[in-house]
Amino acid sequence: MDKNRRRIIKSIGAATASSLAAPYLNLAHAQGSPIPLGVALPLTGNAGAYGPDMAEAAKRTAAKINAGGGVLGRKLELFIEDSESSAAVAANLSHKFINVHKAQALVGYWGTPEGMSSRPIAIQNKVVLMVSSAANAITEGDTQGYVWRFQLKATDWGTVISRATLNKLGFKSVGVMGLQNAFVLPIMKVFEEQMKANGRQVVDSLIYNPEQPSYRAEVERIFGKNPEAVYCFGLLPDFVSIMKEVYRGGFESKVVALSIMADAEGKFVQAVGPKVAEGIRHFQPMPDVAAPGYKKFLQLMDAPADRVLLFPPNTHDQIAITALAMEKAKSPMAVDWSKQIIPVGNGPGQEVDDVVEALKLVRAGTAINFQGAGSTCDFTPNGDQLGRGMGQWIIRNGKSVFVEYAKP
């Protein structure tokens, strides 16, 4: 064999050895590097009222975990981005989190459009998606264990609202207005079915489009039939326009809505004024404010003991469950730790409501049943959350006054 050929073979061998060694060198580096989490939150857009507190919850939860030893001996690193309450923006962020930041967990995802647009991306890339979205469709079908809802699903919203109407509010005739949205339609369907099944009259029902220049025709059609109450299911911007038309028209039907419409951290009353808002009832899933996990969360947030935070506890729980499942799986890869979400959330095991204490137990090999800030963190096999409740409020003198808490 000539010398030149020997040199070529030796060079190829060295290059091959180098290329084989590179992944192991990269893996060794990765094992000591932070674990990235993609966090898509509505810092602006229709749900912009909720995003900043959700971001703060994410930061404080991750900081607490990191101060307590991290996950698998590594720090969590958050990449927080503004979803703008937009399906397209959320989808682009999901690609960025996965392809640029190499995240194996996508958390936040407040609304149905954001959750629905990112669902196929997560499944295709075998990355866990955790949402606060309510649309039933998000967890329907084969999600391969990669999609998890930290929220009451839409049909359960309809169940609680219809039960309150039948048993407490007592309206005999109702009208229904709903936004064209995969989250709203199941609520409307359950509510109308329950009203009719129990002998109540649904005088009319309509679905309207988002961002219409005016809702006058829709308001006149429903409110003009003088039902005892009109139930509105949608989002803040459309509800502001609707209620201005109701007030202008002098209609007298009672109004029932969702808190994301009629409260939105006070944004609704700011937009329409106390006189227009007076007497509106609104419903929204909420944490059990008496639960120890929620009380500890308020302390983490430096929030008053009587503060009701609707969505930030979900963000806390998403990050906590991610950390616990990774620790139990002994792997940051979603294909591994997604299988440990139910074991750490549902148990059976020792109940624990502090994520750092829970991580210590998992490291010690103790089975746990984590109790979150937003819920008990129990799940069905297809990723729906169990045990969540819903609150009811009524607006008096520009303030939302709590009425009751109920579960489906």
N, C-alpha and C positions, 0 to 999 in steps of 0.2 A: 504494500500500500504506500503510495507516495506521500510525502510530507504535507503537501497542500490538502490532500483529501483527509488526512488525519486531523489537520487543523480545523477543517470544515466540520467534521463529525464532532470534534471536541467542543466547537462553538455551539453547535446545535444542542449537544448534551447540556452544556452550561445554561443555554437559554431555556431549555425545557425544565431544568431543575429550578431555575429562577422563577419561571412562570408557575410551576407547581407550588413553590414556596410562598409566592405572593398572597394567595388567598388566606393561608394560615397566618401570615404576618398581619394582613388586614383584619382577620378575625380576632387575633390577639389584641390589636388596637381597639377594635369595636367592643371587646369585652370590658374594657376599662372606660369607654367613652359614655357620655350621657345617652339615655334612652329617649328618642324623640317622640313627642305626641303632637299630632296636628289638631288644632283647636279652632273651629270655625264658629264665630259668634256674630249675632246681629248688632253690630256697633252702630249701624245706621239702617235706614229703611223702615219698613212697617213696624218692625219689632225693636227698633233702636232704643226704646226705653229700657229694655231688659239686658242688653248686651254688656254694658259696663260692669254691672254687678256680677254677671256670670264670669266675665274675665277676671275680676278680682277674686272670685271664689276659686277659679282655676289656679291662679298664681299662689294663693294662700295654701290651698290644699297640696300643691306640688312642693311648696317650700316646707311645709310641715313634714311631708314624707321624706324629703331630702335631708332635713335636719335629724330625722329619726333613723337614718342609715340608708335611705334610698330603697331601690328595688334591685335585688340580685347584686348588691354591692355597688350599684351605679346610680347616678343622679337621674332624675327625670328632667327633660328639657322641653319646654312648651314653645310651640310656634303658633302664636295667636294671630288670627287674621279676621278681617271684617267680611262676613258673608253678604253684607248689604241686604239681608232678607231676600236674597235672589237665588233662584235655582241655578242659573248659569254661572254666577260667581262662585257658588258653593261647589259646583262640579269642577270648575277650574282649580279651586283651592284643594280639593281632594286629590286631583292629579299631582299638584305641586307637593302636597304633604308626602305622598307616596313616592314620587319619582325624584324629587329634589332632596327632601329631608329624610327620606327612608323611614317614615313613620309606619308603625304597625297598628296604631290606634288612631282613629278619627273621632273626636269628641266635640260636644256642643250641639251644632245642627238643630237650631231652635224650631224652625217651621217645616211644614210638610213639603213645600217646593224644594228646600235645601236637602231634606232627607231623601225624597224620592229621586232627585237627580244624582245623588251620591251613592245610592243603594247599589246599582249595578257596577259602579266603579269599585266599590269595596269588595263585592263578591268576586268579581273577575280577578282582582289582585290579591285575594285571600287576606284581606286586612279587616280588622274589626271596626264597624261603624256604630257609634252610640249616639242616639238622637233624643231630643225632647219633643219630637214631632208626634202627632196623635193619629194621623191617617192610618186606618186599618191596613191599607195596601203596603205600607212600609215593611211589615213583617210577614205578609202573606206569601205563600209559595215557598220554594226551596231557597232559603238564604244561606244554606250550608253552615249555619252557626256563626255567621259573621255580622248579623244585624241585630241590635239590641235596643229596645225602647225603654227610656227612663221617663215614662209618662203614662197617664191613663189613655187607653186607646179610644178612638172617637165614639164607637158605639156605646161605650160605658159612660161617656159624657151624656149622651142622649138618655140613657137609663136613669141616671141620677136626676137630671133636670126634669124629666117627665114624672118621676116619682114625687119630687118636691111639688110639682104643679098639681098632681092628683091628690096628694095627701095633706099638703100644707096651704098652698096658694088658692086652690079651689076654683080656678077659672073654668067656666063652662064653655066659653067660645074663645078660640085663639086664631090669630093669623100668623103666618111664618114667612120670613124673608131670609134667604141664605146666599152667601157668596159662592160663586162657581169655583169650587175648591175641593180636592179629594179628602180634605179633613172635615169640611162642613157637611158634605152630602150624607155621610153615615149618621151624623148627629140628627139631621133633619128627618131622615128615614125612620129612625127609632122613635123619635119624639112624636111624629105624626101618627105612626102605627099605634103607639101607646095611648094617645089621646082618643083616637077613633075606637080602639078596643075597649075603652072604658067609658064610652058614651059621651065623650066631649066633642064639640063641633070644631072642625078646622074650616073656617070660613073661606080661606084661600091660602095658597102657598106659591111662592115664586123664587126663582134663582136669578140673581143679578150678576153682572160682570164687574170685575175689579176696575177701579180708576175710570168709572164713567164720569162724563162732565156734569151730569145731574142724575139724581135719583127721585126726582119729583113724581114722575109717572108711577114708579114702583110704590112710593109712599102713598100716593092718592089711591092706588088700586087696593092695597092691603088695609090701610088705616081707614079708608073711606067706607069700608064695610062694617065699621064700628064693633070689632070684636072686643071682648073684655081686656084682652092683652095681645100684644104682638111680640113674638119671639124673633130676635134678630141674631143670626149666626154669621160672623165674618171677622173683619179686622178693624183696627182703629180708624184708618183714613175713610173707609166707606161709611162707618157708623157715625162719624162726625158729620158727614154730609147728609146722611139720612135723618139724624136728629134735628139738624137745622131746618130741614124740610117739614118735619113733624111739628116743630114749634111754630114755624111760619104758617102752617095750615090750621093750627089750633085744634089738632086732633086730641082726643081725650083717652084713648086706649092706654092701659098700662104698658110699660115696655120692659122686656126681659132680654138680657144679652149675655155675652161672655165677658169676663173681666179683662181680657186682652183687647176688648173693644171699649168697654165702659169705665175702665180704670187706667190701665197701662201706666202704672206708677204716677197717677195724677194727670197724665197728659190729656185725657178726654175732657175733664172738667176745665182744664186750662183752655182748651180749644173752643168749648161751647158755652162755658159759664155755668154757675151753680143753678140758675133758674131752669135752664134747659135740661140739666142732668137730674134735677130733683125727682126722687122716687124710683129711679131706674134700678131694677134688681139685676145682679150679675153673678155668674157662676164661673168657677175655675178650679181645676185640680190644684191641691195645695198639700204641703207636708203636714204631718200630725204635729202640731206645735207643742204638744205635751210630751213628745218622745224625747228621751235623753239625747239621742243622736242629733236631733234638730237644735236642742238647747246648746249642745257643744259647738255646733256649727255657727250659731249666732255669736258665741264667744270668739271663735276663730275669725269671724268677720268684724269683730268689734262693733256689733250691731245691738241696739236696745233689745231688752228681753221680750218686748211685746211686738217686735217687728215681724211681719209676715213676708218672707221672701219666697216667691213662687218658683223661679227657675234656677237661681244660683245653687240651691241644694242639689239639683239634678246634676249640675256640672261637677260639684264635689263628689257625688256618688259615682259618676262615670270614671273619674280619675282614680278614686279609691278602689273600685272594682277592678279596673285595669291593673293597678299595682298589685293587688292581692292575687289575681289570677296569674299574672306573670310569675310572681314569687312561688306560687303553688306548683306551677308547671316547670319551674326552674328554667324558663326560657322567655325571651322577649318577642319571640316569633308568634304571630297571631294564629298560625296553623296549630300551634301547641296550646297557647294559653286560652284561646277561645273556648276550649273544652272544659276549662276550670271555672268559668263564670258562674254556672249554677252551683257547683260544689261550695264555692266560697260565699255565694249569696244566699242560697236556700238552706245550706247545711245538708244533713244534720251536723251539729257541732256546737261548740261553745259560743253563746251569743256575745258579741262585742261590737261596740258602737264607735270606737276610736280606731282610725286606720293604722296608726303607728303601733298600737297595742295588737291589732289584728295581724299586722305583718310579723311581729315578734312571735306570735303563736304559730303562724304558718311556717316560719323558719324552724320552729321547734318541733314541727310535725304534728301539731294539734289541729284537729278539724274545727272549723269555725262556721258560724252563721252570722254574717256581717249585717248589722242594722245601720242603714244609712241615715243621712240628714233629710233627704226628700221622701224616703220610703224605707220599707224593710228590705229592699233589694232582693225580693223573691221574683223568680222568672218562670214563665212557661218554656217548654223546650224550643218553641219557635221565636223566643226573644221578647214576648210581651211581659210587662211588669205586673205583678200581682200586689194586692194590698194597698193600693193608692186610694186616697179619698178626695173629695171635692168640697170646696167652700162656697157659701152663698153670702152675698153682701147686698145692702141697699144704700143708695146715695141719699144722704140727708145733709142739707146745708153745705153742699160741696165736698163732703167727706164720705168715704165708703165705710159703712157700719157693718160689722160682722154679724151674721144671722145664725148660721149653723154649719156644721161639718158632717158630711155623710159619705158612705162608701156604696159602690154599686151592689 
